[in-house]
Amino acid sequence: MTLAVENALLDGERVGLRCEDGVIAAIGADVAAQPGEEKLDAGGAHLVPPLVNGHTHAAMTLFRGSGGDLPLMPWLEEKIWPVEAKLAEEDVYWGARLACAEMLRSGTTRFWDMYWQPAATARAVTDAGIRATIGAPLFDLHGSPEQLREMAHRGLEELSEYGPAIAPALAPHAIYTVSEESLRWIGELSAERGLPVQIHLSETEKEVQDCLAEHGERPAFYLDRLGMLSERTVLAHGVWLDPDELALVAERGATVVTNPVANMKLAVGGVFPHPAARAAGVAVGLGTDGAGSNDSLDLLADLKAFALVQKHAAADPTAIEAAEAWAVATGARAPLLGATELEPGAPADFLLVRANSPELGIGELMADLVYAASGAAIAHVVVAGEILVRDGEVPGLDEIVARAAERAGRLGL
Ligand SMILES: [Zn+2]
């Protein structure tokens, strides 16, 4: 299976690109389609790497636009958890299909997911052609460590049946919903099997105060003591990490994924300290969080919010530059997240963004992408050498939207 892209712009130069068996085989000025190859005329579009959504709950698209305007805990306890208790596999499947369509159309080709019925999400990811690291959310707040272990094993087993586009992970929900015993067990299992771990950490100031009161240490030190902080760990949020915690996270090689829009919507009252994290050497990625608390999955839109909130919080317009913000959104500042390089031998995942769109025609491309563009500037999205978005269109989108709306209606959302 070969796809040849012609007439693309890479760093201002006209190039062609050949994809063979899902991998970039060649890229350069002299690459052109051969007879019998599928050809995509990029029409002078910019060739750029795709975005990586480092933290989301894909099927929560079903919760979009309902139950907002609440703080984190009442939102979870009153609006989210009671409905989640009723979720069927088909609900998760269609919610995740909608999420995949939205992410692809706005330039995301890989995401990190924590959600119920992980096999249904894996099926949606496979059918959509996108890539994901998936973990079943693990809680033992209202259950037992035995039930949590069973849930973890079941999730890993179900996810192992899927192909290379799906990476299984462990996803303990948070330090306030998972016991010390279970967190320690998850850390051991992750080390034993080399599995990534995703956990919400330091999202609210209350979480930090409670951790100090209960364990006498701040959240990152608590996790480290339980063997949960390693180069396989993704910490979602990290809003309240202090300088000592940032130094520890950097030393352990763990990744922090910041979710600025969800943090602002839930009004957590702080901003992830990116300049300090970067200076400490912390690996950083960008996420949308679930559509229940964002409510969009357009990472390109959140990229602008990320850059702006960092500048605003620092009262310094140089706190982050466009190229650095773009690198964070593509996963290039966090090796674990799975950034794609545009070079031979790399997976054939890339975006073609319209050079003649109103937002991108004038000025520096990086600045335009971060501060001006929306998903509408993306013409084509290719994953593993397959065109998944063509001229901004996701095939079958009407049915996906209708089926997801039907499932949300069934749940009373
Ligand atoms: Zn989350």
Residues whose N, C-alpha, C, O or C-beta is under 5 A from the ligand:
A	BS01	ZN	D289 G290
